[in-house]
């Protein structure tokens, strides 16, 4: 099972999937949409941290 975390990061939101994949978005909604796209390929969980 894949766990994807969305965390605050400097002036945006970081999507943390693994050590290699850590894109940063300015808007939280963009980060959520990206995580949804990545999670649709298999079973997983999206966690949004404050």
N, C-alpha and C positions, 0 to 999 in steps of 0.2 A: 504494500500500500504506500502510495506517495503522499507525503505531507508537504504542503506549500504554505509558507508563512508570509504574511504581509505586515511589514513593520515600518514605523516612522523612521526616516533616514534624512538627516540634515534638512533640506528644504523640500522633501518629497517623501515618497513611499517606496520601500525596497521589497521586491518579491524574492524571497529566499527559497529556492528549490533544492539546491545543492551547493557545494563549495564553488563550482564553476559557473553556475547560472544564478546571477543576482542582479537583474535589471532594476533600474530606479526610474520611477515615474513621478511627475509633478502633482498629479491628481490621484486621490485614493480610488476613484471609480475606474480610472485607466488600469491601475494595478489589479483591481478585482477582475476586470474583463480579461486581462492577460492570464491571470491565474485560472480562471474558468476555462479558457482555451487550452491551457496546458493540462488541466485535470481531465478533460473530456476524452483523452486517449486511454484511460484506464481508471481503476478504482483509486480514489484519493480523498484527501481532506484538505480544505482551505481554512487556515486560521488567520484571523485579523487581530493583531496585537496593538495595544495603545501604548 
